[in-house]
Amino acid sequence: MTPRRALVTGATGGLGLALCEALRSAGYDVRATGRSTGPAERLAGMGATFVRGDLLTMEHAGLCRDIDVVFHAAALSSPWGLRAAFQRINVDATRELLTAARAAGASNFVFVSSPSVYAAMKDQPGLTETSPLPPRALNAYAATKRIGEGIVLAANTVSFRTASIRPRALIGPDDAVLLPRILALVSRGWFPLFRGGRGLVELTDVRDAAHALVSADRNREQAGGKVINISGGKPTAVIDLARSLGEALGRTMKLRAIPMPVARSLAAAMESVCSVLPGRPEPKLTTYGIATLAYTQTFDLTRARDLLGYAPQHDAVDTARTLATRGAGANS
């Protein structure tokens, strides 16, 4: 039986690497692309073919040639930045890659979106894929992911299936986005608490997210035209997560309560200042960051279970603790 041929964009990122490994384990031929050359040897060791390049300047037609399914994980993922930069990769490059994949004869296109599209200054327990999105996104990342998702889903046809997967708060050894930010807060020895730290978060082990993406191709007829939320399925209070990671790092945590009006005023001021500074550095506190740490965002995983057979196999909090401990040992 001829192996199914997959293209993975963003393959040198944390999710991309885990996805390439999951695809190879599932018997796929894998063409992996990304900007960094660091993981090239690792990808080759998995049996993937690595094509180095920037998706903004690469020739997409050649990239998609002889490919059955595209997993589009490349993105600008950050709580802060210029809207134009997010637009170029999260929207424009997505549209161009989608067009190229369809023209090349691919049968499926799986877009890696984000539950950041739900982000709002309110508690949101048990979110489903039909839960209303806020009228205004809290940052450019969420706004452009929402647009890119719409473009992908609108392209779904009987012969060219498309799906959008929203993995929440990914934790893994190659993560350069979420865990480093959390550990930077914890490593200071104090952690800001908004609303008493009672907001619930659901971390997701990157291995579970990778298998969900593979399942989106295996079950492309059912998943086609749909958005699917993915999480670790284990709600954890922010205060408990901070204490757990502090313990893993061997730090006695000082939990500092910050009133919400103060936090929102500080974030607004920092964002205003950073927006006019050279290079627009990321503020220490952002409105999006407050929404993430202050309010509950949990998910009803019924659709993921029914369409993909999804069930988390890893405890992402335990994974985060393990990675924190390894990092502490490396830095000691």
Stockholm file with secondary structure:
# STOCKHOLM 1.0

chainA/1-332         MTPRRALVTGATGGLGLALCEALRSAGYDVRATGRSTGPAERLAGMGATFVRGDLLTMEHAGLCRDIDVVFHAAALSSPWGLRAAFQRINVDATRELLTAARAAGASNFVFVSSPSVYAAMKDQPGLTETSPLPPRALNAYAATKRIGEGIVLAANTVSFRTASIRPRALIGPDDAVLLPRILALVSRGWFPLFRGGRGLVELTDVRDAAHALVSADRNREQAGGKVINISGGKPTAVIDLARSLGEALGRTMKLRAIPMPVARSLAAAMESVCSVLPGRPEPKLTTYGIATLAYTQTFDLTRARDLLGYAPQHDAVDTARTLATRGAGANS
#=GR chainA/1-332 SS CCCCEEEEETTTSHHHHHHHHHHHHTTCEEEEEESCSTTHHHHHHHTCEEEECCTTTSCHHHHHTTCSEEEECCCCCCSSCCHHHHIIIIIIHHHHHHHHHHHHTCSEEEEECCGGGGCCSSCEEEECTTSCCCSSCSSHHHHHHHHHHHHHHHTCCSSSEEEEEEECSEECTTCSSHHHHHHHHHHTTEEEESGGGCCEECCEEHHHHHHHHHHHHHTHHHHTTEEEEECCSCCEEHHHHHHHHHHHHTCCCEEEECCHHHHHHHHHHHHHHHTTSTTCCCCSSCHHHHHHHHSCEEECCHHHHHHHCCCCCSCHHHHHHHHHHHHHHHHC
#=GC SS_cons         CCCCEEEEETTTSHHHHHHHHHHHHTTCEEEEEESCSTTHHHHHHHTCEEEECCTTTSCHHHHHTTCSEEEECCCCCCSSCCHHHHIIIIIIHHHHHHHHHHHHTCSEEEEECCGGGGCCSSCEEEECTTSCCCSSCSSHHHHHHHHHHHHHHHTCCSSSEEEEEEECSEECTTCSSHHHHHHHHHHTTEEEESGGGCCEECCEEHHHHHHHHHHHHHTHHHHTTEEEEECCSCCEEHHHHHHHHHHHHTCCCEEEECCHHHHHHHHHHHHHHHTTSTTCCCCSSCHHHHHHHHSCEEECCHHHHHHHCCCCCSCHHHHHHHHHHHHHHHHC
//
